[in-house]
Amino acid sequence: MYTTRIFLTLTALLGPLNLWGEAGKIFFMIPLTTISEKQVYIPLIDALAQRGHEIVVASITKSKYTAKNNIREFVPLSYKEFVGDIFSDPFEARRSMGRYTSLAFTDYDFIIKGCERVYENPEFQKVLTEKFDLVFRNFWAGPCFNGPLFKFQAPFIILNTLIPVTEPFELTGARLPASVVPFAFGPARSFRMSFLERLENVLLDIHWTLFCTKSPRRKFHRILETSQ
């Protein structure tokens, strides 16, 4: 039932872009992310551009794409400007903020300041005046861009790559294999995950699966299922 619902939803969103062979204009609004999470988007951006769609990307770094045309990418805030050296030393980050599994941040100022700087960027302001057929927004650090989602009045997809969040959102189709999806706070500056980083992702996935299974959240799942 859920698979059918997700398929129909994607068909409704992406179908008009291919109707009569017409190309659509798609905005990847991911200005606050990590380099590792950006890798999840690159194949999708490439594939859509190769099919003739006009792609606009706001991100923390410019990437290399197979598609030679149809991609306009700009950096309203670089990764260095966004997070500084917070995640450059994972061991120090864990000592100061706790294990990745706890997500025990004591200060979100760097995200709030990052949002403000993105909105102050002239090119981002210009993009806000454009029209799009579809908008992609990332889950982590992306909620501060819900305003533009409303302003665009276009279909949108919120793509989640956070391991701790995938379990509650599994029924929505957001769950992806932990071994191939970078944890947003994991290999922040590497372009590929090492074996140990993949292993950590898998262990994190198991941890959160067990946590969600034993937590009261499962009761809410059952209430949701019985109410449909």
N, C-alpha and C positions, 0 to 999 in steps of 0.2 A: 504493500500500500504506500509506504513512504517513498520507495524507489520510483513508483509511478508518479507520485506527486512531485518529486524533485525533477523528474524528466520533463513533465508537463510545464513546470515552472521555467526551466532552462529553455525549453522550446519557445515559450511565450516571450522570454526576454531576448533570446538570440535569433529567433526565427525571423523577425522583421528585418534584421540586418542583412539577411541573405535573400530576401524576397525579390524576385525578378533580377537577381544578380546585382542589386544595388549595394554599394559600399556604405558602411556606417561610420560615424565619428565616435570614438571611444576614448574616455579619459580614465587613466590609471592615477587616482588621487592617493598616492602613497608617499607623501613628503616626509613623514616621520616613521622610520622603520630601521632595520639593521641591514648590513650588507648580506648577511646570510639569508634573511627573509626575502630580500630582493631577488635572490636566485630562483625562488618559486615562481615569480612573475615573468621572468625573462622568456621562457619557452612559450608562455601564453601570449605575451606581447608580440613575439616573433611570428607565431602562427597566425594571429589575426592580421598583422601587417602584410604577411605574404599572401593573404587572401584578399588583399585590396582595401582593407579598412584603414581609415585615417586614425592614427594613434597619437594621443598626447599623454606624456608621462611626467608627473611631478614626483621626484624621488630624491634620495639623499646622495646618490652618485649616478653618473652616466655609465651605462653599460654598453657592451659590444653586442650587436644583434646580427643575425644572419640576413635579415631583410635590409636591403640597402635604401629603401624609400619608405614613405608613409609613417615614419616615426619621428615625432618632435618631442625631445626630452629636455627638461631643464631641472636645475637643482636650486630650489628656493632656500635650502639650508643643508649644508654638507654634514656628513656623518660626524666629522670631528667637531663641528660647531654645535651639533645636536647633543651628543653624549659626552664629548670630551674624552677623558681617560677612565670613565666609570667602569667600562667592561674590558679595558686593555689587559688587566691582570685578573683572571677569573678567580684565583685563590684569594686575592685581596678583596675582591668584590663579595665573595662568600663570607669572609670574615666580617666585613662591614655591614652587609645587608642580609646575611643568612643564606641558607641553601636556596638554590633555584626553586626547589619544590615549595618553599614557604612563600615566595614572592613577597617577602616582608619588607617592602620599601618603606622607609621612614620619611622620604622626601620626594614628591613628584614635581618639584619646581622645574626640573630640566625639561619635562614634557610640556608644562604650561608655557614656559618661556619659548620652547621650540615652536609651539602653536602660534604664539604671538609673532614670532619672527617670520614664519611662513606667510601669515596673513599680511605682513608688511612688505613682502616681496612684490615688486611691480609686475613681474611676469605672472605671478600667481593671481594677482588682482585682475590682470587682463584676461586670464583664462576663465575667471568667474563670470565674465560677460559673454562667453561663448555658449553655443548650443551643442549638446551631445545626445547621441542615441543610446548610450550605455555608459555607466560609471562604475569603476571598481574602487573599493575602499578597503584598506587593511583593517584588521580587528584591533591589533595592539596599537595604542596611541592614536587611533583613528577617529574616536568619537568626537573630538573637537572639530571635525570637518563634517559633522552631520548637517550643519547650517547650509553649506554649499549643496549637499545632496537635495535638500528641500528647494533651494534656489534653482537648481538645474531642472527640476520637474522631469527627470528622465529615469528610466529603469536603472536599478543599481544592484550590485552584488558585493556583499561584504565577505571577504575571504579571510578565514581564520587559520593561522598556522601555529598557534600556541598549544602546546601539548596539554597543560593542565585544564584548558578550556574545552578541548575537543570532546571529552566524555559527556558533559551535559548537553552539548550540541550535536551529539552523534545522530539523533533522529532527524536533524535538518540536513544531513548530508555533508556536514563540515568536517567529519573525521577523515584524516589522512594518515597513512603509515608513518609511525614515529621514526623509522630508520631512514626515511628519505625526506622528511620535512624538517628543516632547521628550526630548533627552538629559538625564539626571538632573542633570548639572552645567552645563547650558547656561543657558537663560533662566530662572534660578532664581526671579526675583521678578516676571516678566512673566506675564500670563495668556494671551498669544498670542505665537507665534513670528513674528519679523520675517523678511523675505526673506533677509537675511544669516544669520540663525540657522538657517533651513531649509537654506540653501546649505552652511553649516558641517556640519550633520547629514549631508547627502548626501556631502560630501567625507570626513567621518569614516567613513561607511559603506563608501565605496570603499577607503579606507585599510585598514580592518580586513578587508575581503573579500580584498584582495591579500595582506595579512599572513597570514591563515589559510590561503589557498591555497598559499603558499610555505612555511608552517611545518610542523613534524612532526605537528601536530594532524591534518592530512589523512590521515596514515597510520593514525591511530587510528580515523578515520571509516571507512576501508576495512576495517579489522579488524572493526569493529562490524557493518558491512554484510554481510560474508562470514560472520559468525558467526550471523546470524539466519536 
